[in-house]
Protein backbone atom coordinates (compact mmCIF):
# COMPACT_ATOMS: atom_id res chain seq x y z
CA UNK A 1 0.00 0.00 0.00
CA UNK A 2 1.35 3.40 -0.94
CA UNK A 3 1.54 6.34 1.41
CA UNK A 4 0.09 8.90 0.96
CA UNK A 5 -3.20 7.29 0.02
CA UNK A 6 -4.69 8.91 -3.07
CA UNK A 7 -8.47 8.88 -3.35
CA UNK A 8 -11.11 10.07 -5.80
CA UNK A 9 -14.36 11.44 -4.42
CA UNK A 10 -16.77 12.55 -7.13
CA UNK A 11 -13.94 13.37 -9.50
CA UNK A 12 -11.90 15.37 -6.99
CA UNK A 13 -8.54 13.92 -6.07
CA UNK A 14 -7.31 13.93 -2.47
CA UNK A 15 -4.28 12.44 -0.80
CA UNK A 16 -3.46 11.93 2.85
CA UNK A 17 -0.96 10.02 4.92
CA UNK A 18 -2.03 6.77 6.51
CA UNK A 19 1.30 6.14 8.25
CA UNK A 20 -0.15 6.74 11.73
CA UNK A 21 -3.10 4.41 11.16
CA UNK A 22 -3.16 0.75 12.08
CA UNK A 23 -2.57 -1.80 9.36
CA UNK A 24 -6.23 -2.84 9.60
CA UNK A 25 -7.43 0.76 9.14
CA UNK A 26 -5.10 1.19 6.17
CA UNK A 27 -6.44 -2.00 4.59
CA UNK A 28 -10.06 -0.93 5.11
CA UNK A 29 -9.41 2.45 3.51
CA UNK A 30 -7.64 0.81 0.60
CA UNK A 31 -10.58 -1.58 0.12
CA UNK A 32 -13.00 1.36 0.09
CA UNK A 33 -11.10 3.54 -2.36
CA UNK A 34 -9.42 0.94 -4.62
CA UNK A 35 -10.59 -1.98 -6.70
CA UNK A 36 -8.12 -4.43 -8.24
CA UNK A 37 -5.24 -2.10 -7.28
CA UNK A 38 -6.88 0.72 -9.28
CA UNK A 39 -8.18 3.91 -7.66
CA UNK A 40 -11.95 4.06 -8.04
CA UNK A 41 -14.22 7.07 -7.93
CA UNK A 42 -16.72 7.00 -5.11
CA UNK A 43 -19.65 9.28 -4.45
CA UNK A 44 -20.35 11.31 -1.34
CA UNK A 45 -23.26 8.95 -0.64
CA UNK A 46 -20.95 5.90 -0.73
CA UNK A 47 -18.54 7.67 1.62
CA UNK A 48 -21.37 8.57 3.99
CA UNK A 49 -22.66 4.98 3.93
CA UNK A 50 -19.19 3.65 4.76
CA UNK A 51 -18.94 6.13 7.62
CA UNK A 52 -22.36 5.16 9.02
CA UNK A 53 -21.48 1.45 8.81
CA UNK A 54 -18.21 2.11 10.67
CA UNK A 55 -20.04 4.07 13.38
CA UNK A 56 -22.55 1.23 13.80
CA UNK A 57 -19.77 -1.35 14.01
CA UNK A 58 -17.93 0.57 16.73
CA UNK A 59 -21.16 1.35 18.60
CA UNK A 60 -21.88 -2.39 18.79
CA UNK A 61 -18.35 -3.06 20.02
CA UNK A 62 -18.73 -0.32 22.65
CA UNK A 63 -22.05 -1.76 23.84
CA UNK A 64 -20.56 -5.27 24.03
CA UNK A 65 -17.60 -4.00 26.04
CA UNK A 66 -19.89 -2.13 28.43
CA UNK A 67 -21.97 -5.26 29.00
CA UNK A 68 -18.84 -7.36 29.52
CA UNK A 69 -17.46 -4.81 31.98
CA UNK A 70 -20.70 -4.84 33.99
CA UNK A 71 -20.76 -8.65 34.01
CA UNK A 72 -17.18 -8.76 35.29
CA UNK A 73 -17.88 -6.05 37.84
CA UNK A 74 -20.96 -7.89 39.14
CA UNK A 75 -19.25 -11.28 39.14
CA UNK A 76 -16.29 -9.99 41.14
CA UNK A 77 -18.46 -8.80 44.06
CA UNK A 78 -21.20 -11.41 44.06
CA UNK A 79 -21.65 -13.52 47.21
CA UNK A 80 -20.94 -16.73 45.26
CA UNK A 81 -17.35 -15.57 44.79
CA UNK A 82 -16.71 -15.22 48.52
CA UNK A 83 -15.27 -18.41 49.96
CA UNK A 84 -14.47 -19.31 53.54
CA UNK A 85 -10.79 -18.97 52.65
CA UNK A 86 -11.39 -15.39 51.47
CA UNK A 87 -13.15 -14.56 54.76
CA UNK A 88 -10.33 -16.11 56.80
CA UNK A 89 -7.71 -14.22 54.79
CA UNK A 90 -9.45 -10.93 55.44
CA UNK A 91 -9.57 -11.37 59.22
CA UNK A 92 -6.74 -9.76 61.29
Short mmCIF file of the C-alpha atoms (twelve columns), coordinates in Angstrom:
data_MODEL
# 
_entry.id   MODEL 
# 
loop_
_atom_site.group_PDB 
_atom_site.id 
_atom_site.type_symbol 
_atom_site.label_atom_id 
_atom_site.label_alt_id 
_atom_site.label_comp_id 
_atom_site.label_asym_id 
_atom_site.label_seq_id 
_atom_site.Cartn_x 
_atom_site.Cartn_y 
_atom_site.Cartn_z 
_atom_site.pdbx_PDB_model_num 
ATOM 1  C CA . UNK A 1  0.000   0.000   0.000  1 
ATOM 2  C CA . UNK A 2  1.352   3.400   -0.940 1 
ATOM 3  C CA . UNK A 3  1.537   6.340   1.410  1 
ATOM 4  C CA . UNK A 4  0.086   8.904   0.959  1 
ATOM 5  C CA . UNK A 5  -3.198  7.294   0.021  1 
ATOM 6  C CA . UNK A 6  -4.690  8.912   -3.070 1 
ATOM 7  C CA . UNK A 7  -8.474  8.878   -3.348 1 
ATOM 8  C CA . UNK A 8  -11.107 10.067  -5.803 1 
ATOM 9  C CA . UNK A 9  -14.364 11.440  -4.417 1 
ATOM 10 C CA . UNK A 10 -16.775 12.545  -7.129 1 
ATOM 11 C CA . UNK A 11 -13.940 13.372  -9.498 1 
ATOM 12 C CA . UNK A 12 -11.902 15.372  -6.991 1 
ATOM 13 C CA . UNK A 13 -8.541  13.922  -6.066 1 
ATOM 14 C CA . UNK A 14 -7.313  13.934  -2.475 1 
ATOM 15 C CA . UNK A 15 -4.282  12.438  -0.798 1 
ATOM 16 C CA . UNK A 16 -3.456  11.926  2.849  1 
ATOM 17 C CA . UNK A 17 -0.963  10.022  4.915  1 
ATOM 18 C CA . UNK A 18 -2.027  6.767   6.506  1 
ATOM 19 C CA . UNK A 19 1.296   6.137   8.253  1 
ATOM 20 C CA . UNK A 20 -0.149  6.737   11.734 1 
ATOM 21 C CA . UNK A 21 -3.103  4.411   11.159 1 
ATOM 22 C CA . UNK A 22 -3.156  0.746   12.085 1 
ATOM 23 C CA . UNK A 23 -2.567  -1.797  9.360  1 
ATOM 24 C CA . UNK A 24 -6.228  -2.842  9.599  1 
ATOM 25 C CA . UNK A 25 -7.425  0.757   9.143  1 
ATOM 26 C CA . UNK A 26 -5.098  1.187   6.167  1 
ATOM 27 C CA . UNK A 27 -6.443  -2.005  4.588  1 
ATOM 28 C CA . UNK A 28 -10.060 -0.934  5.114  1 
ATOM 29 C CA . UNK A 29 -9.406  2.449   3.512  1 
ATOM 30 C CA . UNK A 30 -7.637  0.809   0.597  1 
ATOM 31 C CA . UNK A 31 -10.576 -1.580  0.125  1 
ATOM 32 C CA . UNK A 32 -12.996 1.356   0.090  1 
ATOM 33 C CA . UNK A 33 -11.098 3.540   -2.362 1 
ATOM 34 C CA . UNK A 34 -9.424  0.944   -4.616 1 
ATOM 35 C CA . UNK A 35 -10.595 -1.979  -6.697 1 
ATOM 36 C CA . UNK A 36 -8.120  -4.426  -8.235 1 
ATOM 37 C CA . UNK A 37 -5.238  -2.105  -7.278 1 
ATOM 38 C CA . UNK A 38 -6.879  0.721   -9.281 1 
ATOM 39 C CA . UNK A 39 -8.183  3.906   -7.660 1 
ATOM 40 C CA . UNK A 40 -11.953 4.062   -8.036 1 
ATOM 41 C CA . UNK A 41 -14.218 7.070   -7.932 1 
ATOM 42 C CA . UNK A 42 -16.721 6.997   -5.110 1 
ATOM 43 C CA . UNK A 43 -19.646 9.284   -4.446 1 
ATOM 44 C CA . UNK A 44 -20.348 11.315  -1.342 1 
ATOM 45 C CA . UNK A 45 -23.263 8.954   -0.642 1 
ATOM 46 C CA . UNK A 46 -20.947 5.899   -0.727 1 
ATOM 47 C CA . UNK A 47 -18.538 7.668   1.620  1 
ATOM 48 C CA . UNK A 48 -21.366 8.571   3.987  1 
ATOM 49 C CA . UNK A 49 -22.661 4.983   3.931  1 
ATOM 50 C CA . UNK A 50 -19.190 3.648   4.759  1 
ATOM 51 C CA . UNK A 51 -18.937 6.132   7.622  1 
ATOM 52 C CA . UNK A 52 -22.356 5.159   9.021  1 
ATOM 53 C CA . UNK A 53 -21.482 1.453   8.805  1 
ATOM 54 C CA . UNK A 54 -18.211 2.108   10.670 1 
ATOM 55 C CA . UNK A 55 -20.044 4.066   13.376 1 
ATOM 56 C CA . UNK A 56 -22.554 1.231   13.796 1 
ATOM 57 C CA . UNK A 57 -19.770 -1.350  14.012 1 
ATOM 58 C CA . UNK A 58 -17.930 0.573   16.729 1 
ATOM 59 C CA . UNK A 59 -21.159 1.353   18.603 1 
ATOM 60 C CA . UNK A 60 -21.885 -2.394  18.789 1 
ATOM 61 C CA . UNK A 61 -18.349 -3.061  20.025 1 
ATOM 62 C CA . UNK A 62 -18.729 -0.321  22.646 1 
ATOM 63 C CA . UNK A 63 -22.045 -1.759  23.842 1 
ATOM 64 C CA . UNK A 64 -20.561 -5.267  24.033 1 
ATOM 65 C CA . UNK A 65 -17.601 -4.003  26.044 1 
ATOM 66 C CA . UNK A 66 -19.888 -2.127  28.434 1 
ATOM 67 C CA . UNK A 67 -21.970 -5.265  29.003 1 
ATOM 68 C CA . UNK A 68 -18.844 -7.359  29.520 1 
ATOM 69 C CA . UNK A 69 -17.461 -4.813  31.978 1 
ATOM 70 C CA . UNK A 70 -20.702 -4.838  33.985 1 
ATOM 71 C CA . UNK A 71 -20.756 -8.650  34.012 1 
ATOM 72 C CA . UNK A 72 -17.176 -8.756  35.286 1 
ATOM 73 C CA . UNK A 73 -17.881 -6.053  37.842 1 
ATOM 74 C CA . UNK A 74 -20.963 -7.890  39.137 1 
ATOM 75 C CA . UNK A 75 -19.247 -11.278 39.144 1 
ATOM 76 C CA . UNK A 76 -16.286 -9.993  41.144 1 
ATOM 77 C CA . UNK A 77 -18.464 -8.800  44.055 1 
ATOM 78 C CA . UNK A 78 -21.196 -11.409 44.059 1 
ATOM 79 C CA . UNK A 79 -21.651 -13.518 47.209 1 
ATOM 80 C CA . UNK A 80 -20.941 -16.727 45.258 1 
ATOM 81 C CA . UNK A 81 -17.346 -15.567 44.789 1 
ATOM 82 C CA . UNK A 82 -16.715 -15.216 48.525 1 
ATOM 83 C CA . UNK A 83 -15.271 -18.409 49.963 1 
ATOM 84 C CA . UNK A 84 -14.473 -19.314 53.541 1 
ATOM 85 C CA . UNK A 85 -10.787 -18.970 52.650 1 
ATOM 86 C CA . UNK A 86 -11.394 -15.390 51.471 1 
ATOM 87 C CA . UNK A 87 -13.147 -14.559 54.762 1 
ATOM 88 C CA . UNK A 88 -10.329 -16.114 56.804 1 
ATOM 89 C CA . UNK A 89 -7.709  -14.225 54.789 1 
ATOM 90 C CA . UNK A 90 -9.447  -10.930 55.443 1 
ATOM 91 C CA . UNK A 91 -9.566  -11.365 59.221 1 
ATOM 92 C CA . UNK A 92 -6.737  -9.765  61.287 1 
# 
